[in-house]
Amino acid sequence: MGIFKLAKVRIPDVPSVISLITIDLSAVLMLTNSQIAARFDQLAKLMELHEENPFKIKSYANAYLSLRKLEGNLSAMSRDELASIRGVGTAIADKIQEMLSTGRLSALEEIKAKRSGWKWV
């Protein structure tokens, strides 16, 4: 379960018996396969700019290529099923699950933070 699973909304003009509505935000915050793939592409490109580990860059680029054309829904897959996708291992499967549960990819946020310190000429 993600941190954004449920939200409670109070509607002031409706009697209190029915004014508390629970909304499931999982569908609203659900990332598509192409959105997840795009984050791996962005991560690989930023890592390349920072001259990070070339093996990790290649892994993230391969994950992007595999995920962008994947037919199945990533959110319906277990960690083992994710890891069995060509171009996706256990580390990338963990990152996919992180994105599905939080909407964030901490590795991407960290590399973006490095980028914000750059001085453009």
DAFENDA-V458642 format. One line per field, one symbol per residue. phi: phi as a letter, one per 20 degrees, with the letter a starting at -180 (. if undefined). psi: psi as a letter, one per 40 degrees, with the letter a starting at -180 (. if undefined). Layout:
BEGIN
phi: ???
psi: ???
END
This chain:
BEGIN
phi: .efdfccdcddfedggfdfedddeegffefeegfffgffffffffffffelfgfffgffffffgffffdfffegfeefgffffefgncdfffgfffffffednccgffffffffffefded
psi: hiefdiihhhhdeiiddeehhhhhedddehiidddddddddddddddddefahdddddddddddddddehdihdeeiidddddehhehaddddddddddddeeihddddddddddeeihh.
END
